[in-house]
Amino acid sequence: MARRALKLASLAAATSGIYLYGNKFLDPNDFGVVRVGRAIATTAVITYDYLTSLRSVPYGSEEYDFLKSQVHLRSAERLRELCCANRGTFIKVGQHLGALDYLLPEEYTRTLKVLHSQAPQSTRQEIEQVIREDLGKEIKELFVSFEDTPLGAASLAQVHKAVLQDGRTVAVKIQHPKVQAQSSKDILLMEVLLLVVKKIFPDFEFMWLVEEAKKNLPLELDFLNEGRNAEKVAHMLRNFDFLKISRNLGKLYSEMIFVNGFVHCDPHPGNVLVKKCPASGKAHIILLDHGLYQVLSESFRMDYCRLWQALIKADMKRVQKYSQRLGAGDLYPLFACMLTARSWESVNRGIDRSPVSASEDVEIRSNAAAYLPQITQLLNNVPRQMLLLLKTNDLLRGIESALHTRASASSFLNMSRCCIRAVSTYQRSKSHSLYRRAQISLTEALSLWQINLYELFLWLKGSQLGNWVIALLSRMHHSMY
């Protein structure tokens, strides 16, 4: 194994070369042989650990489960160390893996989630080099002031506060200098290593992750594309004036997914900021990093809307129908559980009926490990648009859990409103009859009115005034009999 790894590493060094920059800064990570060798060694150690640690232990025993958890944890830590060492694309993929709560064991997701806050920082020399190469000018020619310490650093870039020559304060996003050159080679390396692992473990189906990285990484490295996305989403959501972050983060994403079909797909905690406006005292949501958006086709968006309507109403026939239209086939119960992060029992009962309990969370994670082959089969069958939505859903749930708003009634009410508006708009666009369009609009208005009425009922039920009214009505009822 060691001899084979050495040959592969030598070949990679010959093809990858050594990246040197004008500032003469030399980093061992710039050597292809170092990056490739580190990745091969980590993959080999993790594979060997799984092959040997569980070999002599009876499957399904308590000892087996304990040892398996230990192997998961050791492997996740090794993977995290690899991502931090190789940086760039490796951190980006590691962040994606950390969001796959529906697929990976908790030891992996918990360990890899820290990559959102452990991104590398480029030096001042490297920043000057990038600006000089891309813009043909020095920092002092472009800015009156430029802060050396970044406001934030991510896997692919970092952001600095600066002041332009005309006095405007701006955020300057600067790509790490080595990411562009290394990204395609890193993806190829990951693809080769995953193919090798699949030969050893046939049930290991993660090639879809590489395919998504191949498609999405060039978009995230294209800052002109990111600028266009930022302008488009700013125009799309120009009418939103948020008062409460807990409720309106879900509302924001429901609007993007169901109504507009243009979705910011990287809402991890580092990309979602909350700022209090000094003038109004209102809390504002600030979305960062507009490199990765998913454009949803109209047919996909309508099926997805109707699926969520069915899930909220616990209409199992329609859940089956629209899950299968989205490629789930006979695995529609598993698909429904992955979308909602709820147990099948909760899906049947109604996902808005009760919050997620600790025991249900444990059940979901246990099932994720038990049904890994079926989950990977499902991920290979669903439309590619669904993969980024699943990732987005999991990232949002993480934020909602931290804000204690996960599975709240208001979240489902906002989703229902957006689904009703989206489906009604689609139906009107396909109708040529004025009477039919009026009928659709009336049905839409009545449905939205019912939701508003139900929301008022929930507010009264949970308020002091509501409790007082209920108590008064109860006393009046008892006095009559």
Steps between C-alpha positions, in 0.01 A plus 500: 500500500779744596696424180187548288421829676856623440475428127169685477640794695806522271280495192282774645805714570609470137159596365400760760830682527594758761313828532733792571399864526679826430543574871726192533273364774532124509243281670533118515135488396604644164673172415266262320686204651429624855129557443449175310713298740313637801161418343609146402646432843188621681271295276718190550503537880123551520435202271736277697335604828154398375629173354682384814336655808162330455618174348490276809199654676148349458289726279216672685642442848547786749875466463467528122292818525746652748805418285324620185432836667867525597611423144255761366643761738865419424430506126307828520786663691752377242280634221470835675878520541543423129256776405673754724843404364410496128258793535303649210286242324553246777351736760209577266417130454552438873248773580253334264551163672445665837151602385392148398315417823258277307785289361811491718543377859491769769872453570573630148254789486587623851874487429488655153262783591791684663649556152256790461709689756848367419563640153855616415604863456718632220790727593527868407762409240267247337213749498716763331609241244138404413388864465807582290438205266123549467469880497847610389533747788636522851270513804598863574394604148150354544419573864546785744518242778507119507482300824760223524288280727215338305142538619459131422678217323339209316624196314542679167541867589511764773342844545669827599355837593629784282422858394495593131654816358153660484445443873269199484557223756497158332556133571771357274483125437835355398547145379776297662783498242550125475137387486442564128811308394445208734121452485476287184790278612346462846166390353675247274693367800181461702332321212785248470509436876122453519514248214770306685298499824191385309697200370571401860154590639243446218221669700702821520318726250629857517586570138201738482690726741792527258264567209336783697840645588606490133189694404480747788860587585569695177188707574619577853842605369342737245456825693329672205233229519476562875452872440215433257339260752525762777334763280226260394412385852511861629240596237298183558468557876492882498161515677607307810535696822570251775401555860589166661786282384363176648186504292621665181806297406264216403272751328792632297594151376139400434474805274817406313418129462126487437419840345815602310690175441833678556663372818807602701645155573763566766318637808743375765538719813797688355291616203190614691550809713252687720548875538300746707423817307607797722229727360197270522612242755383225264696181445618448141613178334819530296576223250865462403679295233284506188715267293278192521137529394267231370255589224193277526310403186128583501388136494736409786390801704130417461550134597710610798231750608227238481714247683550738793130585503427127526760456775354784706146361458619140562338396170688175442358429155626833371829457687550176307388655170727805507795317657490254212474784249821634650680168445456329840321193360410242765734674745253787547465441880878536537494807276228663714704434815814649340317814389337566834766347730213333682413137567249322276260490795518881533453543124183288513371683806580846360837676527338813644330314786796466735862621530797273442586306814845378606392138453378577146834659416678183617262287294565709188878469534478125565285453191743708292776251581275196448362617164821638351482288178138608441585864571788499252275332241242771557756778464607352168139492375361841597552805274831679552305808615389301804853437629571865574153546649562211741827662604327837539220347708752345740698822539179694572390241756831543679442875529134452601603250768743756644219759500250248646261544206536158338167343397311804631143566387597838351762334276240266348246783465753708304582201281129443438448862397789489252383165356146632452626817329741306279244241386232766441738715294593196291134402446407855392789507253369180337136608485353692203160550659431822688239318711745222586773750598252682723399169657865414569558843659193462721610153614848639572357788705275266700787259571727782615217640715457159666872492583484851644199403710676189628810705580285744698351206690847369586607847614195538722548151637856580602441853627386626839198664338410171333526310828277760667237470222508117517464509880207744472323285242558192714342669805205617290454146371501350852256764631248400233482140626 
